[in-house]
Amino acid sequence: MKRETRRYGSLLERSEHYIYLVAGYILVIAAAGLLVSAVIEMVNTIIAGEYTAAIIHLLDRVLLSLMLAEIIYTVGRIVQTQQLETEPFLIVGIIAAIRRLLIITAEGASHVDIADPRFLGTLAELGLLAVIILMLAWAMRLLRNANIDAPEATPGDRAETP
């Protein structure tokens, strides 16, 4: 019975490993496709004479591809160490918040009217995004300080659940 349980456990671990690998490769293809389509769309938008829209769209897509790159890194680390790490998710959160902050700023630069409720809503969203970025950065600092103080785990270790 123990031998059979060990065999199925090994099969599940290998299956998990391959699922992460396939997901990682799909993300790589998606990120590459996103960058290629961003460049093509930028060229088409510049040809149409909409330079600001082209730059905003390119910036949005490049930052999205950076988020995908960080997720790819995380998936690769999971495959290597068999452990889920927190820091890459914090980095994705920071990139996502900065991406949104930059897009809002670029799109709203020409619509400044302090009496407009939409402008005030945009200001509130920008303030909230700034707070989120600061909190995520603070969480990363706390995590790094905790990792400096904690002993290094071996790649095969997994947290046991009671």
DSSP file (Angstrom, degrees, kcal/mol; ACC not computed):
  #  RESIDUE AA STRUCTURE BP1 BP2  ACC     N-H-->O    O-->H-N    N-H-->O    O-->H-N    TCO  KAPPA ALPHA  PHI   PSI    X-CA   Y-CA   Z-CA
    1    1 A M     >        0   0    0      0, 0.0     4,-2.2     0, 0.0     5,-0.2   0.000 360.0 360.0 360.0 -42.1    0.0    0.0    0.0
    2    2 A K  H  >  +     0   0    0      1,-0.2     4,-2.4     2,-0.2     5,-0.2   0.898 360.0  51.3 -65.3 -39.9    2.8    2.4    0.9
    3    3 A R  H  > S+     0   0    0      1,-0.2     4,-2.0     2,-0.2    -1,-0.2   0.897 110.5  48.6 -64.3 -40.7    4.6    1.6   -2.4
    4    4 A E  H  > S+     0   0    0      2,-0.2     4,-2.4     1,-0.2    -1,-0.2   0.898 111.0  50.3 -66.6 -41.1    1.5    2.3   -4.4
    5    5 A T  H  X S+     0   0    0     -4,-2.2     4,-2.4     1,-0.2    -2,-0.2   0.905 110.6  50.0 -63.0 -42.3    0.9    5.6   -2.6
    6    6 A R  H  X S+     0   0    0     -4,-2.4     4,-2.3     2,-0.2    -1,-0.2   0.887 109.6  51.7 -63.5 -39.1    4.5    6.7   -3.2
    7    7 A R  H  X S+     0   0    0     -4,-2.0     4,-2.2     2,-0.2    -2,-0.2   0.926 112.0  44.9 -65.4 -44.9    4.1    5.8   -6.9
    8    8 A Y  H  X S+     0   0    0     -4,-2.4     4,-2.4     2,-0.2    -2,-0.2   0.876 111.9  53.3 -67.4 -36.4    0.9    7.9   -7.3
    9    9 A G  H  X S+     0   0    0     -4,-2.4     4,-2.1     2,-0.2    -2,-0.2   0.909 109.9  47.9 -62.5 -41.8    2.5   10.7   -5.3
   10   10 A S  H  X S+     0   0    0     -4,-2.3     4,-2.4     2,-0.2    -2,-0.2   0.892 110.4  52.1 -64.9 -40.5    5.5   10.7   -7.7
   11   11 A L  H  X S+     0   0    0     -4,-2.2     4,-2.4     1,-0.2    -2,-0.2   0.907 110.0  48.7 -62.6 -42.5    3.1   10.6  -10.7
   12   12 A L  H  X S+     0   0    0     -4,-2.4     4,-2.6     2,-0.2    -2,-0.2   0.899 110.6  50.7 -65.1 -40.9    1.3   13.7   -9.4
   13   13 A E  H  X S+     0   0    0     -4,-2.1     4,-2.2     2,-0.2    -2,-0.2   0.917 111.9  46.9 -64.2 -42.7    4.5   15.6   -8.7
   14   14 A R  H  X S+     0   0    0     -4,-2.4     4,-2.4     2,-0.2    -2,-0.2   0.909 111.8  51.5 -64.1 -41.4    5.7   14.8  -12.3
   15   15 A S  H  X S+     0   0    0     -4,-2.4     4,-2.3     1,-0.2    -2,-0.2   0.922 109.7  49.5 -61.2 -44.0    2.3   15.9  -13.7
   16   16 A E  H  X S+     0   0    0     -4,-2.6     4,-2.3     1,-0.2    -1,-0.2   0.916 109.6  52.7 -59.9 -43.8    2.5   19.1  -11.7
   17   17 A H  H  X S+     0   0    0     -4,-2.2     4,-2.1     1,-0.2    -2,-0.2   0.921 111.1  45.6 -58.3 -47.2    6.0   19.7  -13.1
   18   18 A Y  H  X S+     0   0    0     -4,-2.4     4,-2.7     2,-0.2     5,-0.2   0.852 109.2  55.2 -69.0 -34.3    4.9   19.2  -16.7
   19   19 A I  H  X S+     0   0    0     -4,-2.3     4,-2.5     2,-0.2    -1,-0.2   0.928 109.2  47.9 -62.8 -44.0    1.9   21.4  -16.2
   20   20 A Y  H  X S+     0   0    0     -4,-2.3     4,-2.5     2,-0.2    -2,-0.2   0.905 112.0  50.2 -62.7 -41.2    4.1   24.3  -15.0
   21   21 A L  H  X S+     0   0    0     -4,-2.1     4,-2.4     2,-0.2    -2,-0.2   0.942 112.2  45.7 -62.8 -47.6    6.5   23.8  -18.0
   22   22 A V  H  X S+     0   0    0     -4,-2.7     4,-2.4     1,-0.2    -2,-0.2   0.918 113.4  50.1 -62.6 -43.4    3.7   23.8  -20.5
   23   23 A A  H  X S+     0   0    0     -4,-2.5     4,-2.2    -5,-0.2    -1,-0.2   0.906 110.0  51.5 -61.2 -41.0    2.1   26.9  -18.9
   24   24 A G  H  X S+     0   0    0     -4,-2.5     4,-2.1     2,-0.2    -2,-0.2   0.921 110.0  48.0 -61.9 -44.8    5.5   28.6  -18.9
   25   25 A Y  H  X S+     0   0    0     -4,-2.4     4,-2.2     1,-0.2    -1,-0.2   0.890 110.4  51.9 -65.2 -38.4    6.0   27.9  -22.6
   26   26 A I  H  X S+     0   0    0     -4,-2.4     4,-2.4     1,-0.2    -1,-0.2   0.906 109.5  50.3 -62.8 -40.8    2.5   29.2  -23.4
   27   27 A L  H  X S+     0   0    0     -4,-2.2     4,-2.7     2,-0.2    -2,-0.2   0.873 108.2  52.7 -65.1 -37.0    3.3   32.4  -21.5
   28   28 A V  H  X S+     0   0    0     -4,-2.1     4,-2.4     2,-0.2    -2,-0.2   0.935 111.2  46.3 -63.0 -45.7    6.5   32.9  -23.4
   29   29 A I  H  X S+     0   0    0     -4,-2.2     4,-2.6     1,-0.2    -2,-0.2   0.907 113.3  49.9 -63.1 -41.8    4.7   32.5  -26.7
   30   30 A A  H  X S+     0   0    0     -4,-2.4     4,-2.4     2,-0.2    -2,-0.2   0.913 111.3  48.2 -64.0 -42.8    2.0   35.0  -25.5
   31   31 A A  H  X S+     0   0    0     -4,-2.7     4,-2.2     2,-0.2    -2,-0.2   0.915 113.0  47.6 -65.1 -43.0    4.6   37.5  -24.3
   32   32 A A  H  X S+     0   0    0     -4,-2.4     4,-2.3     1,-0.2    -2,-0.2   0.925 113.3  48.2 -63.9 -43.9    6.5   37.3  -27.7
   33   33 A G  H  X S+     0   0    0     -4,-2.6     4,-2.7     1,-0.2     5,-0.2   0.879 109.5  53.7 -62.2 -38.2    3.2   37.7  -29.6
   34   34 A L  H  X S+     0   0    0     -4,-2.4     4,-2.0     2,-0.2    -1,-0.2   0.915 110.1  46.5 -63.0 -43.6    2.2   40.6  -27.5
   35   35 A L  H  X S+     0   0    0     -4,-2.2     4,-2.0     2,-0.2    -2,-0.2   0.912 113.5  48.4 -66.3 -42.3    5.4   42.4  -28.2
   36   36 A V  H  X S+     0   0    0     -4,-2.3     4,-2.2     1,-0.2    -2,-0.2   0.937 113.6  46.3 -63.7 -46.0    5.2   41.7  -31.9
   37   37 A S  H  X S+     0   0    0     -4,-2.7     4,-2.8     1,-0.2    -1,-0.2   0.847 109.3  56.2 -66.4 -32.0    1.6   42.9  -32.1
   38   38 A A  H  X S+     0   0    0     -4,-2.0     4,-2.2    -5,-0.2    -1,-0.2   0.909 108.9  46.1 -64.8 -41.6    2.4   46.0  -30.1
   39   39 A V  H  X S+     0   0    0     -4,-2.0     4,-2.4     2,-0.2    -2,-0.2   0.919 113.8  48.4 -67.5 -42.4    5.1   47.0  -32.6
   40   40 A I  H  X S+     0   0    0     -4,-2.2     4,-2.3     1,-0.2    -2,-0.2   0.934 113.5  46.8 -63.1 -45.8    2.8   46.4  -35.5
   41   41 A E  H  X S+     0   0    0     -4,-2.8     4,-2.4     1,-0.2    -1,-0.2   0.874 110.7  53.4 -64.0 -36.7    0.0   48.3  -33.9
   42   42 A M  H  X S+     0   0    0     -4,-2.2     4,-2.6     2,-0.2     5,-0.2   0.933 109.1  48.1 -64.3 -44.9    2.4   51.2  -33.1
   43   43 A V  H  X S+     0   0    0     -4,-2.4     4,-2.4     1,-0.2    -2,-0.2   0.925 113.2  48.0 -61.4 -44.6    3.5   51.4  -36.7
   44   44 A N  H  X S+     0   0    0     -4,-2.3     4,-1.6     1,-0.2    -1,-0.2   0.892 112.7  48.5 -63.1 -39.4   -0.1   51.4  -37.9
   45   45 A T  H  <>S+     0   0    0     -4,-2.4     5,-2.2     2,-0.2     4,-0.3   0.880 111.5  49.4 -69.9 -37.3   -1.1   54.1  -35.4
   46   46 A I  H ><5S+     0   0    0     -4,-2.6     3,-1.4     1,-0.2    -2,-0.2   0.901 108.5  53.2 -67.3 -39.9    1.9   56.3  -36.3
   47   47 A I  H 3<5S+     0   0    0     -4,-2.4    -1,-0.2     1,-0.3    -2,-0.2   0.871 105.7  54.5 -61.2 -35.4    1.1   55.9  -40.0
   48   48 A A  T 3<5S-     0   0    0     -4,-1.6    -1,-0.3    -5,-0.2    -2,-0.2   0.557 120.7-113.7 -74.8  -6.8   -2.5   57.1  -39.1
   49   49 A G  T < 5S+     0   0    0     -3,-1.4     2,-1.1    -4,-0.3    -3,-0.2   0.575  78.6 126.7  89.5   9.5   -0.9   60.2  -37.5
   50   50 A E     >< +     0   0    0     -5,-2.2     4,-1.8     1,-0.2    -1,-0.1  -0.667  24.2 162.8-101.7  78.7   -1.8   59.4  -33.9
   51   51 A Y  H  > S+     0   0    0     -2,-1.1     4,-2.2     2,-0.2    -1,-0.2   0.899  71.5  48.6 -67.3 -44.2    1.6   59.6  -32.2
   52   52 A T  H  > S+     0   0    0      1,-0.2     4,-2.6     2,-0.2     5,-0.2   0.923 111.8  49.5 -64.2 -43.9    0.5   60.0  -28.6
   53   53 A A  H  > S+     0   0    0      1,-0.2     4,-2.4     2,-0.2    -1,-0.2   0.874 109.6  53.2 -62.2 -36.9   -1.9   57.1  -28.9
   54   54 A A  H  X S+     0   0    0     -4,-1.8     4,-2.4     2,-0.2    -1,-0.2   0.919 111.1  44.9 -64.3 -44.0    0.8   55.0  -30.4
   55   55 A I  H  X S+     0   0    0     -4,-2.2     4,-2.7     2,-0.2     5,-0.2   0.914 113.6  49.6 -68.0 -42.9    3.2   55.7  -27.6
   56   56 A I  H  X S+     0   0    0     -4,-2.6     4,-2.3     2,-0.2    -2,-0.2   0.927 113.5  46.2 -61.7 -45.1    0.6   55.1  -24.9
   57   57 A H  H  X S+     0   0    0     -4,-2.4     4,-2.4    -5,-0.2    -2,-0.2   0.911 113.0  49.2 -65.2 -42.8   -0.5   51.8  -26.5
   58   58 A L  H  X S+     0   0    0     -4,-2.4     4,-2.7     2,-0.2     5,-0.2   0.925 111.3  49.7 -62.6 -44.3    3.2   50.7  -26.9
   59   59 A L  H  X S+     0   0    0     -4,-2.7     4,-2.3     1,-0.2     5,-0.2   0.916 110.8  50.6 -60.0 -44.2    3.9   51.6  -23.3
   60   60 A D  H  X S+     0   0    0     -4,-2.3     4,-1.9    -5,-0.2    -1,-0.2   0.927 113.5  44.3 -59.4 -46.9    0.9   49.6  -22.1
   61   61 A R  H  X S+     0   0    0     -4,-2.4     4,-2.3     2,-0.2    -2,-0.2   0.870 111.9  51.7 -70.0 -37.5    1.8   46.5  -24.1
   62   62 A V  H  X S+     0   0    0     -4,-2.7     4,-1.9     2,-0.2    -1,-0.2   0.921 111.5  47.4 -66.5 -42.2    5.5   46.6  -23.1
   63   63 A L  H  X S+     0   0    0     -4,-2.3     4,-1.8    -5,-0.2    -2,-0.2   0.875 110.8  52.2 -66.5 -35.9    4.6   46.8  -19.4
   64   64 A L  H  X S+     0   0    0     -4,-1.9     4,-2.1    -5,-0.2    -1,-0.2   0.899 108.4  50.7 -64.4 -39.5    2.1   44.0  -19.8
   65   65 A S  H  X S+     0   0    0     -4,-2.3     4,-2.4     1,-0.2    -2,-0.2   0.848 106.8  54.8 -68.0 -32.0    4.8   41.9  -21.4
   66   66 A L  H  X S+     0   0    0     -4,-1.9     4,-2.1     2,-0.2    -1,-0.2   0.882 106.6  51.5 -65.1 -37.3    7.1   42.7  -18.4
   67   67 A M  H  X S+     0   0    0     -4,-1.8     4,-2.0     2,-0.2    -2,-0.2   0.929 110.4  48.3 -63.2 -44.0    4.3   41.4  -16.2
   68   68 A L  H  X S+     0   0    0     -4,-2.1     4,-2.6     1,-0.2    -2,-0.2   0.892 108.9  54.3 -62.7 -38.8    4.2   38.2  -18.2
   69   69 A A  H  X S+     0   0    0     -4,-2.4     4,-2.4     1,-0.2    -1,-0.2   0.900 108.3  48.8 -62.2 -40.0    8.0   37.9  -18.0
   70   70 A E  H  X S+     0   0    0     -4,-2.1     4,-2.1     2,-0.2    -1,-0.2   0.873 111.3  49.6 -68.8 -35.9    7.9   38.1  -14.3
   71   71 A I  H  X S+     0   0    0     -4,-2.0     4,-2.6     2,-0.2    -2,-0.2   0.890 109.7  52.0 -67.7 -38.5    5.2   35.4  -14.2
   72   72 A I  H  X S+     0   0    0     -4,-2.6     4,-2.5     2,-0.2    -2,-0.2   0.919 109.1  50.3 -61.5 -43.1    7.3   33.3  -16.5
   73   73 A Y  H  X S+     0   0    0     -4,-2.4     4,-2.4     1,-0.2    -2,-0.2   0.919 110.3  50.3 -59.2 -43.8   10.2   33.7  -14.1
   74   74 A T  H  X S+     0   0    0     -4,-2.1     4,-2.2     2,-0.2    -2,-0.2   0.915 110.2  48.8 -62.4 -44.1    7.9   32.7  -11.2
   75   75 A V  H  X S+     0   0    0     -4,-2.6     4,-2.2     1,-0.2    -1,-0.2   0.908 111.1  51.2 -62.9 -41.1    6.8   29.6  -13.1
   76   76 A G  H  X S+     0   0    0     -4,-2.5     4,-2.2     1,-0.2    -2,-0.2   0.894 109.6  49.6 -62.3 -40.2   10.4   28.7  -13.8
   77   77 A R  H  X S+     0   0    0     -4,-2.4     4,-3.1     2,-0.2     6,-0.5   0.877 108.8  52.8 -66.6 -37.6   11.4   29.1  -10.2
   78   78 A I  H  X S+     0   0    0     -4,-2.2     4,-2.1     1,-0.2    -2,-0.2   0.919 110.2  48.3 -63.3 -42.1    8.5   26.9   -9.1
   79   79 A V  H  < S+     0   0    0     -4,-2.2    -2,-0.2     2,-0.2    -1,-0.2   0.909 117.4  42.1 -64.0 -41.8    9.7   24.2  -11.5
   80   80 A Q  H  < S+     0   0    0     -4,-2.2    -2,-0.2    -5,-0.2    -1,-0.2   0.936 129.9  22.4 -71.2 -47.7   13.3   24.5  -10.3
   81   81 A T  H  < S-     0   0    0     -4,-3.1    -3,-0.2     2,-0.2    -2,-0.2   0.607  88.5-132.9-100.7 -13.3   12.7   24.7   -6.5
   82   82 A Q  S  < S+     0   0    0     -4,-2.1     2,-0.4    -5,-0.4    -4,-0.2   0.790  73.2 110.1  60.7  28.3    9.2   23.1   -6.1
   83   83 A Q        -     0   0    0     -6,-0.5     2,-0.5    -5,-0.1    -1,-0.2  -0.985  69.7-127.2-133.7 144.5    8.3   26.1   -3.9
   84   84 A L        -     0   0    0     -2,-0.4     2,-0.3    -3,-0.1    -9,-0.1  -0.801  27.5-154.2 -90.5 126.0    6.0   29.1   -4.5
   85   85 A E        -     0   0    0     -2,-0.5     4,-0.3   -11,-0.2    -7,-0.1  -0.766  11.3-153.9-103.8 148.2    7.8   32.4   -3.9
   86   86 A T  S >> S+     0   0    0     -2,-0.3     4,-1.5     2,-0.1     3,-0.9   0.851  80.9  71.0 -87.2 -38.3    6.0   35.6   -2.9
   87   87 A E  H 3> S+     0   0    0      1,-0.3     4,-2.3     2,-0.2     3,-0.2   0.847  92.5  55.4 -56.0 -43.6    8.4   38.3   -4.2
   88   88 A P  H 3> S+     0   0    0      0, 0.0     4,-2.3     0, 0.0    -1,-0.3   0.869 106.8  52.2 -60.4 -33.2    7.6   37.8   -7.9
   89   89 A F  H <> S+     0   0    0     -3,-0.9     4,-2.1    -4,-0.3    -2,-0.2   0.865 108.1  51.1 -69.4 -34.3    3.9   38.3   -7.3
   90   90 A L  H  X S+     0   0    0     -4,-1.5     4,-2.4    -3,-0.2    -1,-0.2   0.899 109.5  50.8 -65.7 -40.0    4.7   41.5   -5.5
   91   91 A I  H  X S+     0   0    0     -4,-2.3     4,-2.7     2,-0.2    -2,-0.2   0.912 109.1  50.5 -64.1 -42.2    6.8   42.6   -8.5
   92   92 A V  H  X S+     0   0    0     -4,-2.3     4,-2.6     1,-0.2    -1,-0.2   0.909 110.4  50.7 -61.1 -41.5    3.9   41.8  -10.8
   93   93 A G  H  X S+     0   0    0     -4,-2.1     4,-2.4     2,-0.2    -2,-0.2   0.904 110.8  48.1 -62.2 -41.8    1.6   43.9   -8.6
   94   94 A I  H  X S+     0   0    0     -4,-2.4     4,-2.7     2,-0.2     5,-0.2   0.930 112.9  47.6 -65.1 -45.1    4.0   46.8   -8.7
   95   95 A I  H  X S+     0   0    0     -4,-2.7     4,-2.7     1,-0.2    -2,-0.2   0.910 112.3  50.4 -62.3 -41.5    4.4   46.7  -12.4
   96   96 A A  H  X S+     0   0    0     -4,-2.6     4,-2.4    -5,-0.2    -1,-0.2   0.914 112.5  46.0 -63.3 -42.7    0.6   46.4  -12.9
   97   97 A A  H  X S+     0   0    0     -4,-2.4     4,-2.5     2,-0.2    -2,-0.2   0.910 114.4  47.3 -67.7 -41.2    0.0   49.4  -10.6
   98   98 A I  H  X S+     0   0    0     -4,-2.7     4,-2.8     2,-0.2     5,-0.2   0.899 110.6  53.8 -65.4 -39.4    2.7   51.5  -12.4
   99   99 A R  H  X S+     0   0    0     -4,-2.7     4,-2.3    -5,-0.2    -2,-0.2   0.942 111.9  43.4 -58.5 -48.8    1.3   50.4  -15.7
  100  100 A R  H  X S+     0   0    0     -4,-2.4     4,-2.7     1,-0.2     5,-0.2   0.903 112.9  52.9 -64.9 -40.7   -2.1   51.7  -14.8
  101  101 A L  H  X S+     0   0    0     -4,-2.5     4,-2.2     1,-0.2    -2,-0.2   0.918 111.7  45.6 -60.7 -45.6   -0.7   54.9  -13.2
  102  102 A L  H  X S+     0   0    0     -4,-2.8     4,-2.7     2,-0.2    -1,-0.2   0.897 113.4  49.1 -66.5 -40.5    1.2   55.7  -16.4
  103  103 A I  H  X S+     0   0    0     -4,-2.3     4,-2.7    -5,-0.2     5,-0.3   0.928 112.1  47.8 -66.8 -44.3   -1.7   55.0  -18.7
  104  104 A I  H  X S+     0   0    0     -4,-2.7     4,-2.4     1,-0.2    -2,-0.2   0.928 114.1  47.9 -60.6 -44.4   -4.1   57.1  -16.6
  105  105 A T  H  X S+     0   0    0     -4,-2.2     4,-0.6    -5,-0.2    -2,-0.2   0.921 114.2  45.6 -63.4 -44.8   -1.6   59.9  -16.5
  106  106 A A  H  < S+     0   0    0     -4,-2.7     3,-0.5     1,-0.2     4,-0.3   0.902 117.1  43.7 -67.2 -40.8   -0.9   59.8  -20.3
  107  107 A E  H  < S+     0   0    0     -4,-2.7     3,-0.4     1,-0.2    -1,-0.2   0.846 117.8  44.6 -73.3 -32.7   -4.6   59.5  -21.2
  108  108 A G  H >< S+     0   0    0     -4,-2.4     3,-1.2    -5,-0.3    -1,-0.2   0.406  81.7  98.7 -94.3   3.5   -5.8   62.2  -18.8
  109  109 A A  T 3< S+     0   0    0     -4,-0.6     3,-0.3    -3,-0.5    -1,-0.2   0.806  89.0  42.7 -62.1 -29.6   -3.1   64.8  -19.5
  110  110 A S  T 3  S+     0   0    0     -3,-0.4     2,-0.3    -4,-0.3    -1,-0.3   0.502 103.9  68.3 -94.8  -3.5   -5.3   66.8  -21.8
  111  111 A H    <   +     0   0    0     -3,-1.2     2,-0.8    -4,-0.1    -1,-0.2  -0.453  60.5 149.7-114.2  59.1   -8.4   66.6  -19.7
  112  112 A V        +     0   0    0     -2,-0.3     2,-0.3    -3,-0.3    -3,-0.0  -0.825   7.2 141.0 -98.5 108.7   -7.6   68.7  -16.6
  113  113 A D    >   -     0   0    0     -2,-0.8     3,-2.0     3,-0.1     6,-0.3  -0.839  36.4-158.0-146.8 105.4  -10.7   70.4  -15.1
  114  114 A I  T 3  S+     0   0    0     -2,-0.3    -1,-0.1     1,-0.3     6,-0.1   0.706  93.6  55.6 -60.7 -21.8  -10.7   70.5  -11.4
  115  115 A A  T 3  S+     0   0    0      4,-0.1    -1,-0.3     5,-0.0     3,-0.0   0.622  84.3  99.8 -85.5 -13.4  -14.5   70.9  -11.4
  116  116 A D    <>  -     0   0    0     -3,-2.0     4,-1.8     1,-0.2     3,-0.3  -0.613  66.3-148.7 -78.0 123.7  -15.1   67.7  -13.4
  117  117 A P  H  > S+     0   0    0      0, 0.0     4,-2.2     0, 0.0     5,-0.2   0.829  98.4  57.3 -62.1 -31.3  -16.1   64.8  -11.2
  118  118 A R  H  > S+     0   0    0      2,-0.2     4,-2.2     1,-0.2     5,-0.1   0.891 105.2  50.8 -65.5 -37.7  -14.3   62.3  -13.6
  119  119 A F  H  > S+     0   0    0     -3,-0.3     4,-2.4    -6,-0.3    -1,-0.2   0.906 110.0  49.5 -65.3 -41.1  -11.1   64.2  -13.1
  120  120 A L  H  X S+     0   0    0     -4,-1.8     4,-2.2     2,-0.2    -2,-0.2   0.880 110.1  51.2 -65.6 -37.1  -11.5   64.0   -9.3
  121  121 A G  H  X S+     0   0    0     -4,-2.2     4,-2.3     2,-0.2    -2,-0.2   0.891 109.1  50.9 -64.2 -39.3  -12.2   60.3   -9.6
  122  122 A T  H  X S+     0   0    0     -4,-2.2     4,-2.6     2,-0.2    -2,-0.2   0.910 109.0  50.8 -64.2 -42.1   -9.0   60.0  -11.7
  123  123 A L  H  X S+     0   0    0     -4,-2.4     4,-2.4     1,-0.2    -2,-0.2   0.908 110.1  50.0 -61.1 -41.8   -7.0   61.9   -9.0
  124  124 A A  H  X S+     0   0    0     -4,-2.2     4,-2.4     2,-0.2    -2,-0.2   0.909 110.8  49.5 -63.7 -41.3   -8.4   59.5   -6.4
  125  125 A E  H  X S+     0   0    0     -4,-2.3     4,-2.6     2,-0.2    -2,-0.2   0.904 110.2  50.6 -64.5 -40.7   -7.4   56.5   -8.5
  126  126 A L  H  X S+     0   0    0     -4,-2.6     4,-2.2     2,-0.2    -2,-0.2   0.909 111.0  49.0 -62.6 -41.4   -3.9   57.9   -9.0
  127  127 A G  H  X S+     0   0    0     -4,-2.4     4,-2.1     2,-0.2    -2,-0.2   0.914 111.7  48.6 -63.5 -42.6   -3.6   58.4   -5.2
  128  128 A L  H  X S+     0   0    0     -4,-2.4     4,-2.5     1,-0.2    -2,-0.2   0.901 110.3  51.3 -64.8 -40.9   -4.8   54.9   -4.5
  129  129 A L  H  X S+     0   0    0     -4,-2.6     4,-2.6     2,-0.2    -1,-0.2   0.896 108.5  52.1 -62.4 -40.2   -2.4   53.5   -7.0
  130  130 A A  H  X S+     0   0    0     -4,-2.2     4,-2.3     2,-0.2    -1,-0.2   0.915 110.3  48.2 -62.4 -42.3    0.5   55.4   -5.4
  131  131 A V  H  X S+     0   0    0     -4,-2.1     4,-2.5     2,-0.2    -2,-0.2   0.914 111.2  50.8 -63.9 -42.6   -0.4   54.0   -2.0
  132  132 A I  H  X S+     0   0    0     -4,-2.5     4,-2.7     2,-0.2     5,-0.2   0.918 109.9  49.8 -61.4 -44.1   -0.6   50.5   -3.5
  133  133 A I  H  X S+     0   0    0     -4,-2.6     4,-2.4     1,-0.2    -1,-0.2   0.927 112.2  47.6 -60.9 -45.2    2.8   50.8   -5.0
  134  134 A L  H  X S+     0   0    0     -4,-2.3     4,-2.3     1,-0.2    -2,-0.2   0.901 112.8  48.6 -63.8 -40.5    4.3   52.0   -1.8
  135  135 A M  H  X S+     0   0    0     -4,-2.5     4,-2.4     2,-0.2    -2,-0.2   0.905 111.9  48.2 -67.5 -40.9    2.7   49.2    0.2
  136  136 A L  H  X S+     0   0    0     -4,-2.7     4,-2.2     2,-0.2    -2,-0.2   0.900 112.4  49.1 -65.7 -39.9    3.8   46.5   -2.2
  137  137 A A  H  X S+     0   0    0     -4,-2.4     4,-2.1    -5,-0.2    -2,-0.2   0.899 111.4  49.7 -64.6 -39.8    7.4   48.0   -2.2
  138  138 A W  H  X S+     0   0    0     -4,-2.3     4,-2.6     2,-0.2    -2,-0.2   0.898 109.1  52.1 -64.5 -40.6    7.3   48.0    1.6
  139  139 A A  H  X S+     0   0    0     -4,-2.4     4,-2.5     1,-0.2    -2,-0.2   0.892 108.5  51.3 -62.9 -39.3    6.1   44.4    1.6
  140  140 A M  H  X S+     0   0    0     -4,-2.2     4,-2.7     2,-0.2    -2,-0.2   0.908 109.7  49.7 -63.7 -40.9    9.0   43.4   -0.6
  141  141 A R  H  X S+     0   0    0     -4,-2.1     4,-2.5     2,-0.2    -2,-0.2   0.929 111.8  47.8 -63.8 -44.6   11.4   45.1    1.8
  142  142 A L  H  X S+     0   0    0     -4,-2.6     4,-2.3     1,-0.2    -2,-0.2   0.909 112.4  50.0 -61.7 -41.5    9.9   43.3    4.7
  143  143 A L  H  X S+     0   0    0     -4,-2.5     4,-2.3     2,-0.2    -2,-0.2   0.912 111.1  48.1 -64.0 -43.7   10.1   40.0    2.8
  144  144 A R  H  X S+     0   0    0     -4,-2.7     4,-1.8     2,-0.2    -2,-0.2   0.906 111.8  49.8 -64.9 -41.0   13.7   40.5    1.9
  145  145 A N  H  X S+     0   0    0     -4,-2.5     4,-1.5     1,-0.2    -1,-0.2   0.893 111.6  49.0 -63.9 -38.3   14.6   41.4    5.5
  146  146 A A  H  X S+     0   0    0     -4,-2.3     4,-1.6     1,-0.2    -2,-0.2   0.874 109.8  52.1 -67.9 -36.6   12.8   38.3    6.7
  147  147 A N  H  < S+     0   0    0     -4,-2.3    -1,-0.2     1,-0.2    -2,-0.2   0.818 105.7  54.7 -69.7 -30.6   14.7   36.2    4.0
  148  148 A I  H  < S+     0   0    0     -4,-1.8    -1,-0.2     1,-0.2    -2,-0.2   0.894 113.6  41.7 -66.7 -38.9   18.0   37.6    5.2
  149  149 A D  H  < S+     0   0    0     -4,-1.5    -2,-0.2    -5,-0.1    -1,-0.2   0.740 104.5  79.1 -80.0 -24.4   17.2   36.5    8.8
  150  150 A A  S  < S-     0   0    0     -4,-1.6     2,-0.1    -5,-0.1     3,-0.1  -0.561  86.8-108.3 -88.5 148.7   15.7   33.1    7.8
  151  151 A P        -     0   0    0      0, 0.0     2,-0.2     0, 0.0    -1,-0.1  -0.425  41.9 -98.6 -70.7 151.3   17.8   30.0    6.9
  152  152 A E        -     0   0    0     -2,-0.1     2,-0.2    -4,-0.1    -4,-0.0  -0.506  35.5-134.5 -72.0 133.0   17.8   28.9    3.3
  153  153 A A        -     0   0    0     -2,-0.2    -1,-0.1     1,-0.1    -3,-0.0  -0.596  20.9-113.3 -85.6 150.0   15.4   26.1    2.4
  154  154 A T    >   -     0   0    0     -2,-0.2     3,-1.8     1,-0.1    -1,-0.1  -0.542  29.1-110.4 -81.0 151.7   16.5   23.2    0.2
  155  155 A P  T 3  S+     0   0    0      0, 0.0    -1,-0.1     0, 0.0    -2,-0.0   0.763 114.6  50.6 -56.3 -29.8   14.9   22.8   -3.2
  156  156 A G  T 3  S+     0   0    0      2,-0.0     2,-0.1   -73,-0.0   -74,-0.0   0.566  85.2 110.2 -87.0  -7.6   13.0   19.7   -2.4
  157  157 A D    <   -     0   0    0     -3,-1.8     2,-0.4   -76,-0.1    -4,-0.0  -0.432  42.4-179.3 -72.4 140.0   11.4   21.0    0.8
  158  158 A R        -     0   0    0     -2,-0.1     2,-0.3   -75,-0.1   -75,-0.1  -0.985  35.8-102.1-133.4 146.9    7.7   21.7    0.9
  159  159 A A        -     0   0    0     -2,-0.4     2,-0.4     1,-0.1    -2,-0.0  -0.511  37.1-132.4 -68.3 130.1    5.7   23.1    3.7
  160  160 A E        -     0   0    0     -2,-0.3    -1,-0.1     2,-0.0    -3,-0.0  -0.673  14.0-146.7 -83.7 134.8    3.8   20.3    5.4
  161  161 A T              0   0    0     -2,-0.4    -1,-0.0     1,-0.1     0, 0.0  -0.864 360.0 360.0-102.1 136.0    0.1   21.0    6.1
  162  162 A P              0   0    0      0, 0.0    -1,-0.1     0, 0.0    -2,-0.0   0.513 360.0 360.0 -68.0 360.0   -1.5   19.5    9.2
